Amino acid sequence: MSYNSERFGLSITTEPTVELWTTAELKTKLRIDIATDDTLIAGWNTAARKYAEAFTGRTFVNTTYSLRLDQFPNSAWRSNCQYPAAISLPRPPLSSVTSIAYLDTAGASQTLTVTTDYVAYSVHEPGIITPAYGTSWPSTYPVPQAVTIAYVGGYGAAATTVPMSIREAVAIMVSEMYQARLNMGALTEIPQAAKDLLWTERIVEFR
């Protein structure tokens, strides 16, 4: 079991640069030819993607995160863990770790070095970071959020790197939103077909 980072401060510092579908792609796929609806479709596209990310616990197109912890884990988190003092990084897949900074016991800012100080394992879901072999996490200044981990989550920088099951689920949700609008209503429930597709990609952690 890795150090549970979900209960600490996770924030997005750089949003994805593209959505899973362009507005033009969705209009073609859903057979919509009304130009004045482009803004609405673009908004629904983003909303559907964010719902799908929350539902699956994943990141789709590359997004930069900042994870803030009060301290590094100590031996209390070693029990039943394949890797000692591992820290899990939410919203997989893990693409890369940008930096790990912390306040040392004197309150000075320090930055750890990859390979020398820590190792990232992206094959795990969620991805994890651990101290390098034979080392341990450093002690930190006793203040909240003394540790800041910057990392990138996502399948890649392009929408085509995302599994098609996820992309199709987003398209289904946008289609239902559009149909609800045509019927002078609003989408009140996520379509079961979209949920069925997203379930296949949902992160399940065994504790």
C-alpha positions as CSV (number, residue, x, y, z in Angstrom):
1,M,0.0,0.0,0.0
2,S,1.5,3.3,-1.0
3,Y,1.3,6.7,0.8
4,N,-2.2,7.9,0.1
5,S,-1.8,11.3,-1.5
6,E,-5.5,11.6,-2.4
7,R,-6.3,13.4,0.8
8,F,-3.7,16.1,0.3
9,G,-3.5,19.1,-2.0
10,L,-3.8,18.2,-5.7
11,S,-4.3,21.0,-8.2
12,I,-4.0,21.5,-12.0
13,T,-1.3,23.9,-13.1
14,T,-1.5,23.4,-16.8
15,E,-4.8,22.3,-18.5
16,P,-4.8,20.0,-21.5
17,T,-4.3,21.9,-24.8
18,V,-6.9,19.9,-26.7
19,E,-10.2,18.1,-26.1
20,L,-10.9,14.4,-27.0
21,W,-12.8,15.6,-30.1
22,T,-12.7,18.9,-32.0
23,T,-16.0,20.7,-32.4
24,A,-15.8,20.0,-36.1
25,E,-15.3,16.2,-35.5
26,L,-18.2,16.1,-33.1
27,K,-20.5,17.9,-35.6
28,T,-19.6,15.5,-38.3
29,K,-19.9,12.4,-36.1
30,L,-23.3,13.6,-34.6
31,R,-24.5,14.9,-38.0
32,I,-25.0,18.5,-36.7
33,D,-24.8,21.2,-39.3
34,I,-25.9,24.3,-37.3
35,A,-23.0,26.7,-37.1
36,T,-24.5,28.8,-34.3
37,D,-24.3,25.7,-31.9
38,D,-20.5,25.5,-32.1
39,T,-20.0,27.3,-28.7
40,L,-22.5,25.0,-27.0
41,I,-21.0,21.9,-28.4
42,A,-17.5,23.0,-27.4
43,G,-18.7,23.6,-23.8
44,W,-20.4,20.2,-23.6
45,N,-17.3,18.6,-25.0
46,T,-15.2,19.9,-22.1
47,A,-17.9,19.1,-19.6
48,A,-18.2,15.5,-20.8
49,R,-14.5,15.0,-20.7
50,K,-14.2,16.3,-17.1
51,Y,-17.0,14.1,-16.0
52,A,-15.3,11.1,-17.7
53,E,-12.0,11.9,-16.0
54,A,-13.8,12.1,-12.6
55,F,-15.7,8.9,-13.2
56,T,-12.6,6.9,-14.2
57,G,-10.1,8.6,-11.9
58,R,-7.9,9.2,-14.9
59,T,-6.3,11.9,-16.9
60,F,-6.8,11.7,-20.6
61,V,-4.8,14.4,-22.5
62,N,-1.5,15.4,-20.8
63,T,-2.2,17.7,-17.8
64,T,0.3,19.1,-15.4
65,Y,-0.5,18.7,-11.7
66,S,1.0,20.0,-8.4
67,L,0.7,17.7,-5.4
68,R,1.4,19.2,-2.0
69,L,2.1,17.1,1.0
70,D,2.9,18.1,4.6
71,Q,5.8,15.8,4.7
72,F,7.4,12.8,3.0
73,P,6.1,9.4,4.2
74,N,8.1,7.6,6.9
75,S,8.3,3.9,8.0
76,A,4.7,4.0,9.0
77,W,3.8,3.5,5.3
78,R,6.1,0.6,4.7
79,S,3.6,-2.1,5.8
80,N,2.3,-4.3,3.0
81,C,4.0,-2.1,0.4
82,Q,6.1,-3.6,-2.4
83,Y,8.1,-0.4,-2.5
84,P,9.2,1.3,0.7
85,A,7.7,4.7,1.4
86,A,6.0,4.9,-2.0
87,I,3.9,8.0,-2.8
88,S,1.0,7.5,-5.2
89,L,0.4,10.2,-7.8
90,P,-3.4,10.5,-8.5
91,R,-5.1,10.7,-11.9
92,P,-3.0,8.2,-14.0
93,P,-1.5,7.3,-16.3
94,L,1.7,8.9,-15.0
95,S,3.5,10.5,-18.0
96,S,6.5,12.1,-16.2
97,V,7.6,13.7,-12.9
98,T,8.7,17.2,-13.5
99,S,10.2,18.1,-10.0
100,I,10.1,17.3,-6.3
101,A,10.8,20.3,-4.1
102,Y,10.6,20.5,-0.3
103,L,11.5,22.7,2.7
104,D,14.4,21.2,4.6
105,T,14.6,21.2,8.4
106,A,16.1,24.7,8.3
107,G,13.2,26.0,6.1
108,A,15.3,26.3,3.0
109,S,13.9,25.1,-0.4
110,Q,15.6,22.0,-1.8
111,T,15.0,20.0,-5.0
112,L,15.5,16.3,-5.3
113,T,17.3,14.7,-8.3
114,V,15.8,11.9,-10.3
115,T,17.6,8.5,-10.1
116,T,19.9,9.8,-7.4
117,D,17.2,10.7,-4.9
118,Y,14.0,9.1,-6.3
119,V,12.6,6.8,-8.9
120,A,9.2,7.1,-10.7
121,Y,7.2,4.0,-11.7
122,S,4.7,4.9,-14.4
123,V,3.6,1.3,-15.0
124,H,1.7,1.4,-11.7
125,E,-1.8,2.8,-11.7
126,P,-1.7,5.2,-10.0
127,G,2.0,5.8,-10.7
128,I,4.3,6.0,-7.8
129,I,7.5,7.6,-6.7
130,T,9.9,6.0,-4.2
131,P,13.3,6.9,-2.7
132,A,16.2,5.6,-4.8
133,Y,17.5,2.3,-3.7
134,G,19.5,2.6,-0.4
135,T,18.1,6.1,0.4
136,S,15.1,7.5,2.2
137,W,13.0,10.6,2.0
138,P,14.5,13.6,3.7
139,S,13.1,15.2,6.8
140,T,11.1,18.4,6.2
141,Y,10.3,21.7,8.0
142,P,7.2,21.3,10.2
143,V,4.8,23.4,8.2
144,P,1.8,22.5,6.0
145,Q,2.5,21.6,2.4
146,A,6.3,21.4,2.9
147,V,6.6,19.1,-0.2
148,T,5.6,20.0,-3.7
149,I,5.5,17.3,-6.5
150,A,5.0,18.5,-10.1
151,Y,4.1,15.9,-12.6
152,V,2.3,15.2,-15.9
153,G,-0.6,12.8,-16.1
154,G,-2.2,11.6,-19.4
155,Y,-1.9,9.3,-22.3
156,G,-0.2,11.9,-24.4
157,A,-0.4,15.4,-25.8
158,A,-2.9,14.4,-28.6
159,A,-6.5,13.2,-28.4
160,T,-5.7,10.2,-30.5
161,T,-3.6,8.7,-27.8
162,V,-6.6,8.3,-25.5
163,P,-8.5,4.9,-25.7
164,M,-11.4,5.0,-28.1
165,S,-13.8,3.7,-25.5
166,I,-13.3,6.9,-23.5
167,R,-13.6,9.1,-26.6
168,E,-16.8,7.3,-27.6
169,A,-18.2,7.8,-24.1
170,V,-17.6,11.5,-24.4
171,A,-19.2,11.7,-27.8
172,I,-22.3,9.8,-26.5
173,M,-22.7,12.3,-23.7
174,V,-22.4,15.3,-26.0
175,S,-25.0,13.7,-28.3
176,E,-27.4,13.3,-25.5
177,M,-26.9,16.9,-24.3
178,Y,-27.6,18.1,-27.8
179,Q,-30.7,16.0,-28.1
180,A,-32.0,17.2,-24.7
181,R,-31.6,20.8,-25.9
182,L,-33.5,20.1,-29.1
183,N,-36.3,18.8,-26.9
184,M,-36.2,22.0,-24.8
185,G,-34.8,20.2,-21.8
186,A,-31.5,19.4,-20.1
187,L,-29.5,16.2,-19.6
188,T,-30.6,14.8,-16.3
189,E,-28.8,11.5,-16.3
190,I,-25.6,10.2,-17.8
191,P,-26.4,7.7,-20.6
192,Q,-25.8,4.1,-19.5
193,A,-24.0,3.4,-22.8
194,A,-21.4,6.1,-21.8
195,K,-21.1,4.6,-18.3
196,D,-20.6,1.1,-19.6
197,L,-17.7,2.3,-21.8
198,L,-16.1,4.3,-18.9
199,W,-16.4,1.4,-16.5
200,T,-13.9,-0.5,-18.5
201,E,-11.3,2.2,-17.9
202,R,-12.1,3.0,-14.3
203,I,-9.3,2.9,-11.7
204,V,-9.9,0.4,-9.0
205,E,-7.6,0.3,-6.0
206,F,-7.3,-2.8,-3.9
207,R,-6.5,-2.0,-0.2
